[in-house]
Amino acid sequence: MTRLNALSTPEPMPLGKVTWRSGGGVALLTLKNPPANGYSYDMMRDLDHAILRARMDDDVHTIVLSGAGEKFFCAGADISMLDAVTPAFKYMFCLHANETLLRLEHTPKLVIAALGGHCVGGGLEVALAADVRVARRGSGKCGLPEVKLGVLPGTGGTQRLARVVGKGRAIELMATGRLLDYDEAAALGLVERVIDADSDDAFLEEVLTQAAAFAPPTAASMAIGLMKRAVQTGADLPLEAGLTLERELQARLFASADAREGISAYVQRRGPVFSGR
């Protein structure tokens, strides 16, 4: 049985814009809004709900984000929705989206974005809030073309893109609105890995295999989650404050069952069996 088939039956979140599947230590959250998985306030509310569910579920150690279908991970905000609402609603919509993606970024569990199909505008902003981005070669392009609508990337794109590729390159990409294929994105460090796959299911299967490798019993997922927290928060702190954060997180790990198991296994010259606790 494949890892994809071993996951639970897709379960829609309350508003039906995100589905939940889980199994083997992994939660698969799928953005679902045909035809392009454009996100709306309803989708962000569903994503927020799913992130909290994954955060609080002790059986979930790694989170995978994907988009329904083969053509799009996410094409960004639903433009017809933005056209119909007031500027005040748009502001609150962006504020909630920021809060949702910060919640994803702050969750002490590894998050992998599986980019099958186009990942543009707000879709890339969602992916940038993940810890690792893996893309299917030839399936689409990515970029932040909001300038062509006369606006800026307003769901964290100006901030996260600059942190990933540097200020100058980020400004150039946003000012031109240029779209990149995934190999070029990987060369810039925007994507960590590009996978050759014959189908979206084959691509997702490989991403789920990678995600499961970061879960117990083979991996110390608590340590991985706190490494994430050290980097995501510490990178924006002065060095001394970042080192203080690192020590505090290390102290938590030294008191964990996984650290006791890992150290004992090393001394006893055997393979560790981690629990994520």
C-alpha positions as CSV (number, residue, x, y, z in Angstrom):
1,M,0.0,0.0,0.0
2,T,1.3,3.5,-0.9
3,R,1.7,6.2,1.7
4,L,-1.1,8.2,0.0
5,N,-3.5,5.3,0.1
6,A,-2.6,4.6,3.8
7,L,-3.8,8.1,4.8
8,S,-7.3,8.5,6.3
9,T,-10.2,9.4,4.0
10,P,-10.1,13.1,3.0
11,E,-12.1,15.1,5.5
12,P,-13.3,18.6,4.6
13,M,-12.7,21.4,7.1
14,P,-15.8,23.3,8.2
15,L,-16.1,25.5,5.1
16,G,-15.0,22.9,2.6
17,K,-11.9,24.8,1.2
18,V,-9.2,22.6,2.8
19,T,-9.2,18.8,3.3
20,W,-7.5,16.8,6.1
21,R,-5.9,13.4,5.8
22,S,-3.4,11.9,8.2
23,G,-1.5,8.7,9.0
24,G,2.0,7.5,9.8
25,G,2.8,10.7,11.7
26,V,2.0,13.0,8.8
27,A,-1.0,15.4,8.2
28,L,-1.8,16.3,4.6
29,L,-3.6,19.6,4.2
30,T,-5.0,20.1,0.7
31,L,-6.1,23.5,-0.6
32,K,-9.3,22.9,-2.6
33,N,-11.0,25.7,-4.5
34,P,-11.5,24.9,-8.2
35,P,-10.3,25.7,-10.8
36,A,-7.1,27.3,-9.5
37,N,-7.3,26.9,-5.7
38,G,-7.4,30.6,-5.2
39,Y,-7.7,31.5,-1.6
40,S,-10.6,33.3,0.0
41,Y,-11.4,34.3,3.6
42,D,-13.2,30.9,3.9
43,M,-10.1,29.0,2.7
44,M,-7.9,30.9,5.2
45,R,-10.4,30.1,8.0
46,D,-10.2,26.4,7.0
47,L,-6.5,26.5,6.8
48,D,-6.3,28.1,10.2
49,H,-8.5,25.4,11.6
50,A,-6.4,22.6,10.1
51,I,-3.1,24.2,11.4
52,L,-4.5,24.3,14.9
53,R,-5.7,20.7,14.6
54,A,-2.3,19.5,13.4
55,R,-0.6,21.5,16.1
56,M,-2.6,19.9,18.9
57,D,-2.6,16.4,17.5
58,D,0.2,14.4,19.2
59,D,0.0,11.8,16.4
60,V,1.0,14.4,13.8
61,H,4.7,15.1,13.6
62,T,5.1,16.6,10.1
63,I,2.6,18.7,8.0
64,V,2.4,18.6,4.2
65,L,0.6,21.4,2.3
66,S,-0.7,20.6,-1.2
67,G,-3.2,21.8,-3.8
68,A,-6.0,19.8,-5.3
69,G,-5.5,18.8,-8.9
70,E,-2.4,18.8,-11.1
71,K,-2.5,22.4,-12.5
72,F,-2.3,24.5,-9.4
73,F,-0.9,24.5,-5.9
74,C,-2.5,27.8,-5.4
75,A,-3.0,30.8,-7.8
76,G,-3.2,33.3,-4.9
77,A,-6.1,35.3,-3.6
78,D,-9.4,34.9,-5.4
79,I,-9.4,38.1,-7.5
80,S,-13.2,38.1,-8.1
81,M,-13.7,38.1,-4.4
82,L,-11.3,41.0,-3.9
83,D,-13.1,42.9,-6.7
84,A,-16.4,42.6,-4.8
85,V,-15.4,43.6,-1.3
86,T,-14.6,46.9,0.4
87,P,-11.1,48.2,1.2
88,A,-11.8,47.6,4.9
89,F,-12.6,44.0,4.2
90,K,-9.5,43.6,2.1
91,Y,-7.4,44.9,5.0
92,M,-9.0,42.5,7.5
93,F,-8.6,39.7,5.0
94,C,-4.9,40.4,4.7
95,L,-4.6,40.7,8.5
96,H,-6.2,37.3,9.1
97,A,-4.1,35.7,6.3
98,N,-1.0,37.1,8.0
99,E,-2.1,35.6,11.3
100,T,-2.9,32.2,9.8
101,L,0.5,31.9,8.1
102,L,2.3,33.1,11.3
103,R,0.5,30.3,13.1
104,L,1.8,27.8,10.6
105,E,5.3,29.2,10.9
106,H,5.2,29.2,14.7
107,T,3.9,25.6,15.0
108,P,6.8,23.5,16.3
109,K,6.4,20.8,13.6
110,L,8.1,20.6,10.2
111,V,6.0,21.9,7.4
112,I,6.6,20.9,3.8
113,A,4.9,22.6,0.9
114,A,4.3,20.2,-2.1
115,L,4.3,22.4,-5.1
116,G,2.6,20.5,-7.9
117,G,1.3,23.0,-10.6
118,H,1.5,26.7,-10.6
119,C,2.3,28.5,-7.3
120,V,1.9,32.2,-7.9
121,G,0.9,35.4,-6.0
122,G,-0.6,34.5,-2.6
123,G,0.0,30.9,-3.3
124,L,3.7,31.4,-3.2
125,E,3.2,33.5,0.0
126,V,1.5,30.5,1.6
127,A,4.4,28.3,0.5
128,L,6.9,30.7,1.8
129,A,5.5,30.2,5.3
130,A,6.4,26.5,5.1
131,D,9.8,25.3,6.3
132,V,10.7,23.3,3.1
133,R,9.4,23.7,-0.4
134,V,9.5,20.7,-2.8
135,A,8.3,21.1,-6.4
136,R,7.3,18.8,-9.3
137,R,9.6,19.5,-12.3
138,G,7.7,20.9,-15.3
139,S,4.4,21.2,-13.5
140,G,4.2,25.0,-13.4
141,K,5.8,28.2,-12.4
142,C,6.1,30.4,-9.3
143,G,6.4,34.0,-8.6
144,L,4.8,37.2,-7.2
145,P,3.1,39.0,-10.1
146,E,1.0,41.3,-7.9
147,V,2.6,44.4,-9.5
148,K,0.5,43.7,-12.6
149,L,-2.6,44.4,-10.5
150,G,-1.2,47.6,-9.1
151,V,-0.6,46.1,-5.6
152,L,2.1,44.5,-3.6
153,P,2.3,40.9,-2.3
154,G,0.3,41.5,0.9
155,T,0.3,38.1,2.6
156,G,3.9,38.2,3.7
157,G,5.6,38.1,0.3
158,T,7.6,41.2,0.7
159,Q,9.0,40.0,4.0
160,R,9.5,36.3,3.5
161,L,10.8,36.4,-0.1
162,A,13.5,38.9,1.0
163,R,14.5,36.6,3.8
164,V,14.9,33.7,1.4
165,V,16.5,35.2,-1.6
166,G,17.9,38.5,-0.4
167,K,16.6,42.1,-0.7
168,G,17.8,42.9,-4.1
169,R,16.7,39.7,-5.8
170,A,13.3,39.9,-4.0
171,I,12.7,43.5,-5.2
172,E,13.6,42.6,-8.7
173,L,11.3,39.6,-8.8
174,M,8.4,41.5,-7.3
175,A,8.9,44.7,-9.4
176,T,9.0,42.7,-12.7
177,G,6.4,40.2,-11.6
178,R,8.5,37.6,-13.4
179,L,7.5,33.9,-13.1
180,L,10.1,31.2,-12.6
181,D,10.1,27.6,-13.5
182,Y,11.0,25.3,-10.6
183,D,14.5,24.6,-11.6
184,E,15.3,28.4,-11.6
185,A,13.5,28.7,-8.3
186,A,15.7,26.0,-6.9
187,A,18.8,27.7,-8.1
188,L,17.7,30.8,-6.2
189,G,17.0,28.8,-3.0
190,L,13.3,29.5,-3.3
191,V,12.6,25.7,-3.6
192,E,14.7,23.2,-1.7
193,R,14.1,20.2,-4.1
194,V,12.7,19.5,-7.5
195,I,11.3,16.1,-8.2
196,D,10.7,14.3,-11.5
197,A,7.3,12.5,-11.4
198,D,5.0,11.1,-14.0
199,S,1.8,12.2,-12.1
200,D,0.7,14.4,-9.3
201,D,0.0,11.3,-7.2
202,A,3.5,10.0,-7.8
203,F,4.9,13.4,-6.8
204,L,2.8,13.5,-3.6
205,E,3.8,10.0,-2.8
206,E,7.5,11.0,-2.8
207,V,6.8,14.1,-0.7
208,L,4.9,12.0,1.8
209,T,7.8,9.5,2.0
210,Q,10.1,12.4,2.7
211,A,7.7,13.8,5.3
212,A,7.4,10.4,7.1
213,A,11.2,10.3,7.3
214,F,11.0,13.2,9.8
215,A,8.5,11.4,12.1
216,P,9.1,8.8,14.8
217,P,10.3,6.1,15.2
218,T,13.2,6.9,12.8
219,A,13.4,10.7,13.5
220,A,13.4,12.8,16.7
221,S,10.5,15.0,15.6
222,M,10.4,17.1,18.8
223,A,14.1,18.1,18.1
224,I,13.2,18.9,14.5
225,G,10.3,21.0,15.5
226,L,12.4,23.0,18.0
227,M,15.2,23.4,15.5
228,K,12.5,25.0,13.3
229,R,11.5,27.3,16.1
230,A,15.1,28.3,16.8
231,V,15.6,29.2,13.1
232,Q,12.3,30.8,12.4
233,T,12.4,33.0,15.5
234,G,16.1,33.3,16.1
235,A,17.0,34.4,12.6
236,D,15.2,37.7,13.3
237,L,16.9,38.3,16.7
238,P,20.3,39.7,17.5
239,L,22.8,36.9,17.8
240,E,23.0,36.9,21.6
241,A,19.2,36.7,21.9
242,G,19.1,34.0,19.3
243,L,21.7,32.0,21.3
244,T,19.6,32.4,24.5
245,L,16.6,31.0,22.6
246,E,18.7,28.1,21.4
247,R,19.8,27.3,24.9
248,E,16.3,27.3,26.3
249,L,15.0,25.0,23.5
250,Q,18.0,22.7,24.1
251,A,17.2,22.6,27.8
252,R,13.7,21.4,26.8
253,L,15.2,18.7,24.6
254,F,17.7,17.5,27.2
255,A,14.6,16.8,29.5
256,S,12.8,14.9,26.7
257,A,12.3,11.1,26.3
258,D,13.8,11.3,22.8
259,A,17.1,12.8,24.1
260,R,17.3,10.1,26.7
261,E,16.7,7.5,24.0
262,G,19.1,9.0,21.5
263,I,21.9,9.3,24.0
264,S,21.4,5.9,25.4
265,A,21.2,4.3,21.9
266,Y,24.5,6.0,21.0
267,V,26.2,4.7,24.1
268,Q,24.8,1.2,23.6
269,R,25.7,1.2,19.9
270,R,22.2,0.5,18.7
271,G,19.7,2.4,16.6
272,P,17.4,4.8,18.4
273,V,13.6,4.4,18.5
274,F,12.1,7.8,18.9
275,S,8.6,8.7,20.2
276,G,8.5,12.4,19.4
277,R,8.3,13.2,23.2
